[in-house]
Amino acid sequence: MFDPVIAPSGTLLGLLQRGRGDGTLHALAAPRAEALAALNHCVLNDPRHDWQVENRSLYYARLYLDLHGSLEEIERHLCDTDDHLDTDEARTGLALAVLGHLASYGRGDALSLLRRYAANGANWAWALDELALRDNDSGLRALAPSVLARFPATPQGEAELAVAVRDAFEPRPWRLWAEDRREAIGARVRAAQEAGSFDRWQRQMRPSGPRPGWSVQAVFDWADQGLERGSALHVPAARCLSAVAGPEDRPAIVEAARAGSDGARSAALHYLAESRDTVVLDLIEAAVSGGSHTVAEAAVSAFERMCGDEAVDRARGWVHRPDALGASAAGVLACRGTAGDAPLVLGALRETVRADGPDATLLWTLVDGAGRLGIACAAPVLRHVYRETASSQLRGRAARALAATDPSFPTGFAVECLWDCEETTREVAALHAETGDVRVAERLRRLAADPAEEAEVQTAVRSRIGPDMPAV
């Protein structure tokens, strides 16, 4: 899947793509046709860089409700011929998740469309998971013939059915179908359940990887074999070393960390870092300066896992390096530095935004560090990151940092955050937004009564609602 094209943050489409609270507020104030066009564009062209960690579905579903939007565009997208040509779940996943939330709000057209897609669509498993949470038993039972017809009654078909049952995210439909008295449904699903359970048992009985009694060299060989197969095993290999290595093995491990093969060297660096061995910091610096790309990445990762004072002290000397180790050092100071490190963290924050923009990966740690250290003069940079980043997760971190550094946050960004797509950001807003604003009072009451809202958000909301709150 290609990275989405994100519109400028000052446009309605750009606000909605980012999931900002101002996106909802602007959409409700814009001409309805324009707002619905932008909303449909977002739902049918998932704007998230990482759909596994960023939320949008509830945000968009609520806006459909507020705009009284029809589902014609979503239906056309799901029923398009491309559905069976482009089977990547990213094409339809967001639309199906939005339909799931709309169904939970009582939209019968959304429930009906989910049922039809589960019966006929390419991404039927996702639709079935949405229905498992919202549909009644009779509605789910009616889907059994259509779903099982996807799996022919052949050895390969039965094997594929067993995998589908075993890997189902929501097991409720399959449990209902297993109770069916019809041979072609109940018996097939029960057989698939048994086959899936047997497959798990077989995999447990044939474990791969290190065994008790392995030597240090055997662990190094295993790490090297993993790299040859394209799988980096140095972190689990380091844990294995912790189990098998004794004091007498330290010279061999140090030598592997200094000049071993890539897999062994990476595993040894992680092991020494986790052991807080005093020699590891020099070895990490040497690996970054003269090792392969794989070893350099492993060295930086090992350094980031260190939690002792010696790592923080070394980070102060490395923070000005113009490479990955310098960036890692800035992150270590942001996470574990003291108040005296605030200028270094602020400098790294400003330089990262200037050089790499508001979506740089390092910003996640630096933004958190600005909030943790209470760097008040970081507020202008944090506000810029909040406005411009395409990542709703990073924006939420910026909001938390602003709550700790910016006195204007309760009457500014905190108000819009009550409509944000991320529940953690709404929680921060519920704790800080100035309740004298009538919009805040109304929004808090709505969140408190919304059955789809997360429990943590509602707890924060109820901590702010009192008898002195302005009447709505």
C-alpha positions as CSV (number, residue, x, y, z in Angstrom):
1,M,0.0,0.0,0.0
2,F,1.3,3.4,-0.9
3,D,1.7,6.1,1.7
4,P,-1.4,8.3,1.7
5,V,-1.4,11.9,0.4
6,I,-2.3,14.2,3.2
7,A,-3.8,17.6,2.4
8,P,-2.5,20.7,4.1
9,S,-3.5,21.1,7.8
10,G,-5.4,24.3,7.1
11,T,-8.0,22.6,4.9
12,L,-11.1,20.7,5.9
13,L,-9.8,17.5,4.2
14,G,-6.4,17.8,5.9
15,L,-8.1,18.2,9.3
16,L,-10.3,15.2,8.8
17,Q,-7.4,13.1,7.4
18,R,-5.5,13.9,10.6
19,G,-8.4,13.1,12.8
20,R,-8.2,16.4,14.6
21,G,-11.1,17.7,16.7
22,D,-11.2,20.8,14.5
23,G,-12.0,18.6,11.6
24,T,-15.3,17.7,13.1
25,L,-16.0,21.3,14.2
26,H,-15.2,22.7,10.7
27,A,-17.2,20.0,9.0
28,L,-20.3,20.8,11.0
29,A,-19.9,24.5,10.1
30,A,-19.1,23.8,6.3
31,P,-21.7,23.2,3.6
32,R,-23.1,19.7,4.1
33,A,-22.2,18.5,0.6
34,E,-18.6,19.7,1.0
35,A,-18.2,18.1,4.4
36,L,-19.7,14.7,3.2
37,A,-17.4,14.7,0.2
38,A,-14.3,15.2,2.4
39,L,-15.6,12.6,4.9
40,N,-16.2,10.0,2.2
41,H,-12.7,10.7,0.7
42,C,-11.2,9.9,4.1
43,V,-13.2,6.7,4.7
44,L,-12.6,5.3,1.2
45,N,-8.9,6.3,1.0
46,D,-7.5,5.4,4.5
47,P,-5.3,8.4,5.5
48,R,-3.4,6.6,8.2
49,H,0.3,5.7,7.9
50,D,-0.2,2.9,10.3
51,W,-3.8,1.6,10.7
52,Q,-2.8,-0.8,13.5
53,V,-2.1,2.0,16.0
54,E,-4.1,5.0,14.7
55,N,-7.8,5.4,15.3
56,R,-10.2,6.9,12.8
57,S,-13.3,4.7,12.6
58,L,-15.3,6.0,15.6
59,Y,-14.3,9.6,14.7
60,Y,-15.7,9.2,11.2
61,A,-18.7,7.3,12.3
62,R,-19.7,10.0,14.7
63,L,-19.4,12.6,11.9
64,Y,-21.6,10.5,9.6
65,L,-24.2,10.6,12.4
66,D,-23.8,14.4,13.0
67,L,-24.1,15.1,9.2
68,H,-26.9,12.5,8.7
69,G,-24.7,11.1,5.9
70,S,-25.9,8.3,3.6
71,L,-23.8,5.2,2.9
72,E,-24.1,5.2,-0.8
73,E,-20.4,6.0,-1.4
74,I,-19.3,3.3,1.0
75,E,-21.6,0.8,-0.6
76,R,-20.3,1.7,-4.1
77,H,-16.7,1.3,-2.8
78,L,-17.3,-2.1,-1.2
79,C,-19.3,-3.5,-4.2
80,D,-16.9,-2.3,-6.8
81,T,-15.3,-4.9,-9.1
82,D,-11.9,-3.8,-7.6
83,D,-12.9,-5.6,-4.4
84,H,-12.0,-9.0,-5.9
85,L,-9.0,-7.7,-7.7
86,D,-7.4,-5.7,-4.9
87,T,-7.9,-7.9,-1.9
88,D,-5.6,-6.0,0.5
89,E,-7.6,-5.5,3.6
90,A,-6.3,-1.9,3.9
91,R,-8.6,-1.0,0.9
92,T,-11.8,-1.8,2.8
93,G,-10.9,-2.1,6.5
94,L,-11.6,1.4,7.5
95,A,-14.9,1.5,5.7
96,L,-16.0,-1.8,7.4
97,A,-14.9,-0.5,10.8
98,V,-16.9,2.7,10.3
99,L,-20.0,0.6,9.4
100,G,-19.5,-1.4,12.5
101,H,-19.6,1.7,14.7
102,L,-22.6,3.0,12.8
103,A,-24.4,-0.3,13.4
104,S,-23.7,-0.1,17.1
105,Y,-25.4,3.4,17.0
106,G,-28.5,1.8,15.5
107,R,-28.0,2.5,11.8
108,G,-29.8,-0.4,10.2
109,D,-28.5,0.4,6.8
110,A,-24.9,-0.1,8.1
111,L,-25.8,-3.5,9.6
112,S,-27.5,-4.6,6.4
113,L,-24.5,-3.5,4.3
114,L,-22.1,-5.4,6.6
115,R,-24.1,-8.5,6.3
116,R,-24.2,-8.3,2.5
117,Y,-20.4,-7.7,2.3
118,A,-19.7,-10.6,4.7
119,A,-21.6,-12.9,2.4
120,N,-20.1,-11.6,-0.9
121,G,-17.0,-9.4,-0.3
122,A,-13.3,-10.2,-0.5
123,N,-12.6,-8.9,3.0
124,W,-15.4,-11.0,4.5
125,A,-13.5,-12.0,7.6
126,W,-13.2,-8.3,8.7
127,A,-16.9,-7.7,8.1
128,L,-17.7,-10.9,10.1
129,D,-15.6,-9.7,13.0
130,E,-17.6,-6.4,13.0
131,L,-20.8,-8.3,12.9
132,A,-19.7,-10.6,15.7
133,L,-19.6,-7.6,18.0
134,R,-22.9,-6.1,16.9
135,D,-25.3,-8.5,15.2
136,N,-27.8,-10.8,16.9
137,D,-27.6,-14.6,16.8
138,S,-30.1,-15.1,14.0
139,G,-28.3,-12.6,11.8
140,L,-25.0,-14.4,12.3
141,R,-26.5,-17.8,11.8
142,A,-28.0,-16.7,8.4
143,L,-24.5,-16.0,7.1
144,A,-23.2,-19.5,7.7
145,P,-24.1,-21.0,4.3
146,S,-22.5,-18.1,2.4
147,V,-19.3,-18.1,4.4
148,L,-18.8,-21.8,4.3
149,A,-19.5,-21.9,0.6
150,R,-16.2,-20.1,0.2
151,F,-14.4,-23.3,1.3
152,P,-15.0,-26.3,-1.1
153,A,-15.5,-29.7,0.4
154,T,-12.0,-30.9,-0.6
155,P,-8.9,-31.6,1.5
156,Q,-7.5,-28.2,0.6
157,G,-10.8,-26.4,1.3
158,E,-11.2,-28.1,4.7
159,A,-7.6,-27.1,5.6
160,E,-8.3,-23.5,4.6
161,L,-11.5,-23.6,6.7
162,A,-9.6,-24.8,9.7
163,V,-7.1,-22.0,9.3
164,A,-9.9,-19.4,9.0
165,V,-11.6,-20.8,12.2
166,R,-8.3,-20.9,14.1
167,D,-7.2,-17.4,13.2
168,A,-10.6,-15.7,13.6
169,F,-10.3,-12.5,15.7
170,E,-13.9,-12.9,17.0
171,P,-14.9,-16.6,17.5
172,R,-18.6,-15.9,18.3
173,P,-19.9,-16.7,14.7
174,W,-18.0,-19.9,14.5
175,R,-19.2,-21.1,17.9
176,L,-22.8,-20.4,16.8
177,W,-22.3,-22.3,13.6
178,A,-20.7,-25.2,15.4
179,E,-24.1,-25.7,17.2
180,D,-25.9,-25.9,13.9
181,R,-27.6,-29.4,13.4
182,R,-27.0,-29.4,9.7
183,E,-24.2,-31.7,8.6
184,A,-22.9,-29.2,6.0
185,I,-22.6,-26.5,8.6
186,G,-22.3,-27.7,12.2
187,A,-20.2,-30.8,11.4
188,R,-17.9,-28.9,9.1
189,V,-17.2,-26.1,11.6
190,R,-16.7,-28.6,14.5
191,A,-14.2,-30.6,12.4
192,A,-12.4,-27.3,11.5
193,Q,-12.2,-26.3,15.2
194,E,-10.7,-29.7,16.1
195,A,-8.2,-29.5,13.2
196,G,-7.2,-26.0,14.4
197,S,-6.7,-27.2,18.0
198,F,-4.7,-30.2,16.8
199,D,-2.5,-27.9,14.6
200,R,-1.7,-25.7,17.7
201,W,-0.8,-28.8,19.7
202,Q,1.5,-30.1,16.9
203,R,3.3,-26.7,16.7
204,Q,3.8,-26.7,20.5
205,M,5.2,-30.3,20.3
206,R,7.7,-29.2,17.6
207,P,9.3,-26.1,18.9
208,S,12.2,-24.6,17.0
209,G,15.1,-22.6,18.4
210,P,17.4,-22.9,21.4
211,R,17.2,-25.9,23.8
212,P,18.3,-26.3,27.4
213,G,22.0,-27.1,27.4
214,W,22.9,-25.1,24.4
215,S,26.3,-23.5,24.5
216,V,27.1,-19.8,24.0
217,Q,28.5,-20.6,20.6
218,A,25.3,-22.5,19.7
219,V,23.3,-19.4,20.5
220,F,25.6,-17.3,18.3
221,D,25.2,-19.8,15.4
222,W,21.4,-19.6,15.8
223,A,21.5,-15.8,15.6
224,D,23.6,-16.0,12.4
225,Q,21.3,-18.6,10.9
226,G,18.3,-16.3,11.5
227,L,20.0,-13.4,9.7
228,E,20.7,-15.7,6.7
229,R,17.0,-16.4,6.6
230,G,16.2,-12.7,6.8
231,S,15.0,-12.8,10.4
232,A,16.8,-10.8,13.1
233,L,17.0,-13.0,16.2
234,H,19.6,-11.0,18.2
235,V,17.1,-9.9,20.9
236,P,15.8,-13.4,21.7
237,A,19.4,-14.7,21.3
238,A,20.5,-12.2,24.0
239,R,17.8,-13.6,26.3
240,C,19.1,-17.1,25.6
241,L,22.6,-16.0,26.5
242,S,21.3,-14.8,29.8
243,A,20.1,-18.4,30.4
244,V,23.2,-20.3,29.3
245,A,26.2,-18.0,29.8
246,G,28.3,-18.0,32.9
247,P,31.1,-15.7,34.2
248,E,33.6,-17.9,32.3
249,D,31.9,-17.0,29.0
250,R,32.3,-13.3,29.3
251,P,35.6,-13.0,27.3
252,A,34.0,-14.9,24.4
253,I,30.9,-12.7,24.4
254,V,33.0,-9.5,24.6
255,E,35.1,-10.7,21.7
256,A,31.9,-11.5,19.7
257,A,30.6,-8.1,20.4
258,R,33.9,-6.5,19.2
259,A,34.5,-8.6,16.0
260,G,32.0,-11.4,15.6
261,S,29.8,-12.2,12.7
262,D,26.7,-9.9,12.3
263,G,24.2,-12.1,14.1
264,A,26.6,-13.1,16.9
265,R,27.9,-9.5,17.3
266,S,24.3,-8.1,17.5
267,A,23.3,-10.7,20.1
268,A,26.4,-10.1,22.2
269,L,25.9,-6.3,22.2
270,H,22.3,-6.8,23.4
271,Y,23.3,-9.2,26.1
272,L,26.1,-7.0,27.4
273,A,23.8,-4.0,27.4
274,E,21.1,-5.8,29.3
275,S,23.8,-7.0,31.7
276,R,25.0,-3.4,32.2
277,D,28.5,-4.5,31.5
278,T,30.8,-1.5,31.7
279,V,32.6,-2.4,28.5
280,V,29.5,-2.3,26.3
281,L,29.3,1.5,25.7
282,D,32.7,1.5,24.0
283,L,31.7,-1.5,22.0
284,I,28.4,0.2,20.9
285,E,30.3,3.3,19.8
286,A,32.7,1.1,17.8
287,A,29.9,-0.9,16.2
288,V,28.1,2.3,15.0
289,S,31.3,3.8,13.6
290,G,32.7,0.7,11.9
291,G,30.2,-2.1,11.8
292,S,27.8,-3.2,9.1
293,H,24.3,-1.6,8.8
294,T,22.8,-4.5,10.7
295,V,25.3,-4.4,13.5
296,A,25.0,-0.6,13.8
297,E,21.2,-0.8,14.1
298,A,21.5,-3.5,16.7
299,A,24.0,-1.4,18.6
300,V,21.7,1.6,18.7
301,S,18.8,-0.6,19.8
302,A,20.9,-2.1,22.5
303,F,21.9,1.3,23.8
304,E,18.2,2.4,23.9
305,R,17.4,-0.6,26.2
306,M,20.0,0.5,28.8
307,C,18.5,2.1,31.8
308,G,21.5,2.9,34.1
309,D,23.1,6.2,34.9
310,E,26.1,5.3,32.9
311,A,24.0,5.2,29.7
312,V,22.6,8.7,30.5
313,D,26.0,10.0,31.1
314,R,27.3,8.7,27.8
315,A,24.2,10.0,26.0
316,R,25.2,13.6,27.1
317,G,28.4,13.1,25.1
318,W,26.8,11.5,22.1
319,V,23.8,13.7,21.7
320,H,25.6,16.1,19.3
321,R,26.6,13.2,16.9
322,P,24.9,13.6,13.5
323,D,24.0,10.0,13.2
324,A,21.6,7.4,14.5
325,L,23.5,7.1,17.8
326,G,23.2,10.9,18.4
327,A,19.5,10.6,17.7
328,S,19.3,7.7,20.1
329,A,21.2,9.6,22.7
330,A,18.7,12.5,22.5
331,G,15.9,10.0,23.0
332,V,17.6,8.5,26.1
333,L,17.9,12.0,27.6
334,A,14.3,12.7,26.8
335,C,13.2,9.5,28.6
336,R,15.7,9.3,31.5
337,G,17.5,12.6,31.7
338,T,17.3,15.1,34.5
339,A,16.2,18.8,34.5
340,G,19.7,19.8,33.6
341,D,19.3,18.0,30.3
342,A,16.4,20.1,29.3
343,P,18.5,22.4,26.9
344,L,19.9,19.3,25.1
345,V,16.4,17.8,24.7
346,L,15.0,21.1,23.5
347,G,17.8,21.6,21.0
348,A,17.3,18.0,19.7
349,L,13.5,18.7,19.4
350,R,14.0,21.9,17.4
351,E,16.7,20.4,15.1
352,T,14.6,17.3,14.4
353,V,11.5,19.4,13.4
354,R,13.7,21.7,11.3
355,A,15.6,18.9,9.5
356,D,13.1,16.1,9.3
357,G,9.7,17.7,9.6
358,P,6.7,17.1,12.0
359,D,6.4,13.4,11.3
360,A,9.9,12.3,12.2
361,T,10.0,9.1,14.3
362,L,12.4,10.6,16.9
363,L,9.8,13.2,17.7
364,W,7.7,10.7,19.6
365,T,10.3,10.4,22.3
366,L,11.4,14.0,22.2
367,V,7.9,15.3,22.6
368,D,7.3,13.0,25.5
369,G,10.6,14.3,27.0
370,A,9.6,17.9,26.6
371,G,6.5,17.2,28.6
372,R,8.2,15.0,31.2
373,L,10.9,17.7,31.9
374,G,8.3,20.5,31.8
375,I,10.2,22.5,29.2
376,A,8.0,25.6,28.9
377,C,9.9,27.2,26.0
378,A,9.2,24.1,24.0
379,A,5.5,25.0,23.7
380,P,5.8,26.8,20.3
381,V,7.5,23.8,18.7
382,L,5.0,21.4,20.3
383,R,2.1,23.5,19.0
384,H,3.7,23.2,15.5
385,V,4.0,19.5,15.8
386,Y,0.4,19.3,17.0
387,R,-1.0,21.2,14.1
388,E,1.1,19.7,11.3
389,T,1.8,16.0,12.0
390,A,-0.2,13.5,10.1
391,S,0.1,11.0,13.0
392,S,-2.8,11.1,15.4
393,Q,-0.6,9.2,17.9
394,L,2.1,11.8,17.8
395,R,-0.5,14.6,18.0
396,G,-1.8,13.0,21.2
397,R,1.7,13.0,22.7
398,A,2.1,16.6,21.7
399,A,-1.2,17.4,23.5
400,R,0.0,15.7,26.7
401,A,3.3,17.6,26.5
402,L,1.4,20.9,26.0
403,A,-0.8,20.1,29.0
404,A,2.4,20.1,31.0
405,T,4.2,23.1,29.4
406,D,1.6,25.5,27.9
407,P,-0.6,27.6,30.2
408,S,-3.0,28.3,27.3
409,F,-3.7,24.6,26.6
410,P,-6.9,24.4,28.7
411,T,-8.6,27.2,26.7
412,G,-6.9,26.4,23.4
413,F,-6.1,23.0,22.0
414,A,-7.7,21.1,24.9
415,V,-11.1,22.2,23.7
416,E,-10.7,20.8,20.2
417,C,-9.1,17.7,21.6
418,L,-12.5,16.7,23.0
419,W,-13.4,15.8,19.4
420,D,-10.1,14.1,18.6
421,C,-10.0,10.7,17.0
422,E,-7.7,9.2,19.7
423,E,-9.3,8.2,22.9
424,T,-6.1,9.0,24.9
425,T,-6.2,12.5,23.5
426,R,-9.8,12.9,24.4
427,E,-8.9,11.7,27.9
428,V,-6.2,14.4,28.2
429,A,-8.7,17.0,27.0
430,A,-11.4,15.9,29.4
431,L,-9.0,16.4,32.3
432,H,-7.8,19.8,31.2
433,A,-10.3,21.6,29.0
434,E,-11.8,24.8,30.6
435,T,-15.3,24.0,31.5
436,G,-16.4,27.6,31.4
437,D,-16.7,27.2,27.6
438,V,-20.2,26.1,26.8
439,R,-18.9,23.8,24.0
440,V,-16.8,22.0,26.6
441,A,-19.7,21.5,28.9
442,E,-21.9,20.1,26.2
443,R,-19.2,17.9,24.8
444,L,-18.4,16.4,28.2
445,R,-22.0,15.5,28.8
446,R,-22.3,13.9,25.4
447,L,-19.1,11.8,25.9
448,A,-20.3,10.7,29.3
449,A,-23.6,9.4,27.8
450,D,-22.1,7.8,24.6
451,P,-22.0,4.0,25.0
452,A,-19.3,3.8,22.3
453,E,-16.9,6.0,24.3
454,E,-13.9,4.4,26.1
455,A,-14.2,3.8,29.8
456,E,-11.0,5.8,30.6
457,V,-12.4,8.8,28.7
458,Q,-15.7,8.6,30.6
459,T,-13.9,8.3,33.9
460,A,-12.0,11.5,33.1
461,V,-15.2,13.2,32.0
462,R,-17.1,12.3,35.2
463,S,-14.2,13.6,37.3
464,R,-14.9,17.1,35.7
465,I,-18.7,17.1,35.7
466,G,-20.2,18.6,38.9
467,P,-23.2,20.6,40.1
468,D,-21.4,23.8,39.2
469,M,-21.0,23.0,35.5
470,P,-22.9,25.3,33.3
471,A,-26.3,24.0,32.2
472,V,-26.7,22.8,28.6
